[in-house]
Amino acid sequence: MSLVTVYQSSKSIDEVIDTVARDKSISHRSVMFSMLASGQTKITNFLRAEDTLNSLKIIENLGAKVDDDGEIILIESDGIKESEEILDCGNSGTGMRLFCGLLSSANGHFILTGDEYLKRRPMKRVTQPLKTIGAKLDGRDNGNLAPLSIRGGTLKSFVYDSKIASAQVKSAMILAALSGDEESIYSEPELSRDHTERMLSAMGASIYTDDEQKIHIKPMQGLLKPLEINVPADPSSGFFFAVAAAITPNSKIILKDLTLNKTRIEAFKVLEKMGTKITYKETQNIYEPIGDIIVEYSPLKAVEVSENIAWLIDEIPALSIAFAFADGESIIKNAEELRVKESDRIATTVNNLNLCGVQTKEFDDGFSVIGTSKLQKAHINSYGDHRIAMSFAIAGLNCGMEIEDIDCINTSFPNFFEILQKFTRVEFEN
């Protein structure tokens, strides 16, 4: 359980960052979807973090041939094979939930497990809807907790109206629908991240969204076309440094080559509403719009956030740091999903802000933060949650910070501290 001390910085930030971690959501999907393709999948700039490397190892255990020279990953598969290994997803809820959908229709028996934190996270939101269409899934707490057992088989088509906007649930059900007996229809209360629809459509799957925002998925007719994809930088990772610029006077940061997908940059839009000057420059658009985001400091004002929560759920811990420096009371609502992430992010965010001398209120579905000009240095527990750890490391630029249990950062952003050290001094202890 490592400890890091982030020292207060007295200087403004003027930096071009072209080493933001590559997109985790797209990296996971690119290797998983290769199992549905005929021919060679080519992935450039794959995120080499613990979570995504676990997904790469899992598809090897499922029979894929992987050629990785450290820069380009080539994958060939002739279908999913039963593995004699237990499939370890590490800390990744995305990995476990999407593999549930992918493997539920595959021939064979599969066991999914994870680390101590993933084993505590609820899986019934995925296993329950999959069971209703014929999936044979089980696990601890009646299929709610890993390890999970999957015996793949024939699945039925469905019309499913999800009560939550979750890209993980949606993706698992879409993957299951590709093996259904006829067209399936999936709907959610608001659009969640749409990488799965975009990528599978580009591979030749019959997926479209109608005027009522219902997603129609037809079963695959044979294997799909392979992807040839350059994974963009992850805006949810880049957002930590956007917040660094937003809370540090006279600062400017340019984040290079991020996906500009509207379902991924909502947190930047919230920062704009708070007063930060943000510019978007699209440079390409194949599977995803990709480009640069320029963030410039301006005094922050409070904001209430209650819409498009699914588009910024991962960025809320970092956004709370911006709230702590805004003039007035900022409020997050309709964010119950935060309770079931790597930690209970409502509780961990509020508790750690309180340690920094920030006034907060906790709600069932969110929290409020009263801004201040100066935080107090504190000793923070990440609770094994990479986004909590990185958010409070950014807060340390203002006041200094000690954060324990930082190894979790390797699950998504291994070079985070390498970038942070450009702005301030950082010391590590085992």
SVG drawing of the C-alpha trace seen along z (x, -y; Angstrom):
<svg xmlns="http://www.w3.org/2000/svg" viewBox="-39 -35 49 61">
<polyline fill="none" stroke="black" stroke-width="0.4" points="0.0,0.0 2.2,-2.8 2.1,-6.5 2.7,-9.6 3.3,-13.1 2.3,-15.9 3.9,-19.2 2.1,-22.5 3.1,-24.4 3.7,-28.1 3.9,-28.5 1.4,-28.6 1.1,-25.8 1.9,-26.3 2.2,-22.9 1.4,-20.8 0.6,-17.3 0.8,-14.6 1.2,-11.6 -2.2,-11.4 -3.2,-7.8 -4.9,-6.2 -8.6,-5.6 -9.4,-2.7 -13.0,-2.2 -11.9,-1.9 -8.8,0.2 -11.0,2.8 -13.5,3.0 -10.9,3.2 -9.4,6.4 -12.8,7.9 -14.4,7.2 -11.5,8.9 -13.0,12.2 -16.0,11.4 -14.0,10.7 -12.6,12.6 -9.1,11.6 -6.5,9.5 -7.3,6.8 -4.7,4.0 -4.5,1.8 -2.1,-1.1 -1.6,-3.1 -3.4,-0.5 -3.5,-1.6 -0.8,0.4 -2.4,0.3 -3.2,3.2 -7.0,3.3 -6.6,3.3 -3.6,5.7 -5.8,8.1 -8.4,8.0 -5.6,8.7 -4.5,11.7 -8.0,13.0 -8.6,13.1 -5.3,15.0 -6.7,17.5 -9.9,17.6 -7.8,18.7 -6.8,15.5 -3.4,15.3 -1.8,12.0 1.4,10.5 2.5,7.5 5.7,5.7 5.2,3.0 3.8,0.5 1.2,2.3 -1.0,5.2 -2.1,7.7 -4.9,10.2 -6.3,13.1 -9.1,15.3 -11.3,18.1 -13.8,17.8 -14.0,18.1 -12.5,21.2 -13.2,22.6 -10.3,21.7 -8.7,23.9 -7.6,20.8 -9.6,18.6 -10.1,15.3 -8.7,12.5 -10.2,9.0 -8.1,7.4 -9.8,4.1 -11.9,3.6 -15.7,3.5 -15.8,2.7 -13.8,5.9 -15.9,8.2 -19.3,6.8 -18.5,6.8 -17.0,10.3 -20.3,11.5 -22.1,10.3 -19.5,11.7 -19.1,15.1 -22.8,15.8 -23.4,17.0 -20.0,18.8 -19.6,22.5 -18.0,23.5 -17.7,22.8 -15.8,19.7 -14.9,18.3 -14.4,14.5 -12.6,13.1 -10.9,10.0 -9.0,8.3 -10.2,7.6 -12.0,4.5 -13.7,5.9 -15.0,8.8 -17.0,6.4 -18.6,4.6 -22.2,5.5 -22.6,7.4 -26.3,8.2 -27.1,5.1 -25.5,7.1 -26.1,10.7 -29.8,10.3 -30.8,8.9 -28.6,11.5 -30.3,14.3 -33.7,13.1 -32.6,13.9 -31.2,17.4 -27.7,16.7 -26.4,19.2 -24.6,17.0 -23.9,17.5 -21.7,16.2 -21.6,15.3 -24.7,13.5 -26.9,15.1 -24.9,13.9 -24.2,10.4 -20.5,10.8 -17.5,12.4 -16.1,14.9 -18.7,15.4 -19.4,18.7 -20.7,18.6 -21.8,21.5 -22.3,20.2 -25.3,21.2 -28.1,20.1 -29.6,16.7 -33.0,15.2 -33.7,11.9 -35.1,9.2 -36.8,5.8 -35.1,4.4 -35.7,1.0 -32.9,0.3 -33.6,-1.8 -30.1,-3.1 -27.9,-4.8 -24.8,-2.5 -22.5,-1.9 -21.4,1.3 -24.9,2.8 -25.7,1.6 -22.5,3.1 -23.1,6.4 -26.6,6.7 -25.6,5.6 -22.9,8.3 -25.4,10.8 -27.9,9.6 -25.4,10.3 -26.0,14.0 -29.8,13.7 -32.4,15.5 -33.8,12.3 -33.6,8.5 -33.3,7.1 -34.1,3.6 -32.3,1.8 -33.3,-1.5 -31.9,-3.5 -33.1,-6.7 -30.4,-8.8 -27.6,-8.1 -24.5,-6.5 -21.1,-6.2 -21.6,-4.9 -18.2,-3.4 -19.7,0.1 -22.3,-1.0 -19.8,-3.0 -17.1,-0.3 -19.4,2.7 -21.2,0.7 -17.8,0.0 -17.1,3.7 -20.3,4.4 -22.8,5.3 -26.4,4.2 -26.9,1.7 -28.8,-1.6 -30.6,-4.0 -34.1,-5.1 -35.8,-8.5 -36.9,-7.4 -33.3,-6.7 -33.9,-2.9 -31.0,-0.8 -31.9,2.0 -29.4,4.9 -29.7,7.7 -27.9,11.0 -24.5,11.4 -24.6,13.2 -21.1,14.7 -18.1,13.0 -17.5,9.2 -14.8,7.2 -11.7,6.6 -10.8,3.3 -7.8,1.2 -7.8,-1.4 -5.6,-4.1 -6.7,-4.4 -7.1,-8.1 -6.1,-9.6 -8.7,-9.3 -10.5,-12.5 -11.4,-11.3 -7.6,-10.9 -6.8,-14.2 -9.5,-15.9 -7.3,-15.7 -4.9,-18.1 -7.8,-20.2 -8.8,-20.7 -5.1,-21.5 -5.2,-24.4 -8.7,-25.4 -7.6,-25.8 -4.2,-27.3 -4.2,-31.1 -2.6,-32.1 -2.4,-28.5 -2.9,-27.0 -2.8,-23.3 -3.1,-21.8 -4.3,-18.1 -3.4,-16.4 -5.2,-13.7 -8.2,-13.0 -11.5,-11.5 -14.0,-14.4 -17.0,-12.1 -19.8,-14.2 -20.5,-11.4 -17.0,-11.7 -16.3,-15.4 -19.3,-16.5 -17.0,-17.2 -15.1,-19.7 -18.5,-21.3 -19.2,-21.7 -15.9,-23.4 -16.8,-25.8 -20.1,-26.6 -18.0,-27.3 -16.0,-29.9 -12.9,-28.0 -12.0,-28.9 -12.0,-25.7 -11.3,-25.3 -11.8,-22.1 -9.9,-21.4 -10.9,-18.3 -8.1,-16.8 -9.6,-13.5 -12.8,-11.5 -12.9,-7.8 -14.3,-5.6 -14.3,-8.6 -13.8,-12.4 -10.3,-13.1 -8.5,-16.3 -7.0,-18.7 -8.5,-20.4 -7.1,-23.7 -7.9,-24.7 -7.2,-28.2 -7.6,-29.4 -10.4,-31.8 -12.0,-32.3 -14.6,-29.5 -18.2,-30.0 -20.5,-27.3 -22.7,-25.1 -25.5,-22.6 -25.1,-19.4 -28.1,-17.1 -28.2,-16.1 -26.0,-13.9 -24.6,-12.3 -23.8,-9.1 -21.4,-11.2 -19.3,-12.4 -19.7,-9.8 -15.9,-9.0 -14.9,-12.6 -17.0,-13.6 -14.3,-13.1 -12.0,-15.4 -14.8,-17.8 -15.4,-18.0 -11.9,-19.4 -12.9,-22.3 -16.1,-22.7 -13.9,-23.2 -12.4,-26.3 -15.5,-27.8 -17.4,-30.8 -20.6,-29.5 -22.2,-26.1 -21.9,-23.4 -24.3,-20.5 -24.2,-17.0 -27.6,-15.2 -28.9,-12.0 -25.5,-10.3 -26.5,-7.2 -24.2,-5.3 -21.2,-6.7 -22.1,-4.4 -21.1,-1.3 -17.8,-2.3 -14.4,-1.3 -15.4,-2.8 -18.5,-4.4 -17.4,-7.7 -20.0,-9.8 -18.8,-8.8 -15.1,-8.7 -15.2,-12.1 -17.1,-13.8 -15.1,-12.3 -11.8,-13.3 -13.0,-16.8 -14.0,-17.2 -10.4,-16.2 -9.2,-19.1 -11.5,-21.6 -14.1,-21.8 -17.8,-22.0 -20.0,-19.4 -23.3,-17.7 -23.9,-14.1 -27.1,-13.0 -28.3,-9.5 -27.7,-10.5 -24.8,-13.1 -23.4,-15.8 -22.8,-19.5 -19.6,-21.5 -19.1,-25.0 -16.1,-26.5 -13.1,-28.1 -9.9,-29.8 -7.5,-27.5 -7.7,-23.8 -5.9,-22.2 -3.2,-19.6 -4.6,-16.2 -3.8,-12.5 -6.1,-10.9 -7.1,-7.3 -7.9,-6.3 -9.8,-3.2 -8.2,-1.5 -10.0,-3.9 -7.7,-5.3 -9.9,-8.3 -10.0,-9.3 -6.3,-9.0 -5.6,-11.2 -8.2,-13.8 -6.7,-14.5 -3.2,-14.5 -4.4,-17.4 -5.8,-19.1 -2.3,-18.8 -1.1,-21.4 -2.9,-24.0 -2.1,-22.8 0.0,-19.7 -1.4,-16.3 -0.6,-12.8 -2.4,-10.0 -2.2,-6.3 -3.0,-3.2 -1.9,-4.7 -1.0,-1.5 -4.5,-1.5 -3.5,-4.3 -1.7,-1.8 -5.0,-0.3 -5.7,-3.3 -2.9,-5.9 0.5,-4.5 2.4,-7.7 0.1,-10.0 2.8,-11.1 5.4,-11.4 3.2,-14.2 2.3,-15.7 6.0,-16.0 6.3,-18.6 4.2,-20.9 5.4,-20.1 7.5,-17.9 6.3,-14.4 7.8,-11.9 6.9,-8.2 7.1,-5.8 6.5,-2.1"/>
</svg>
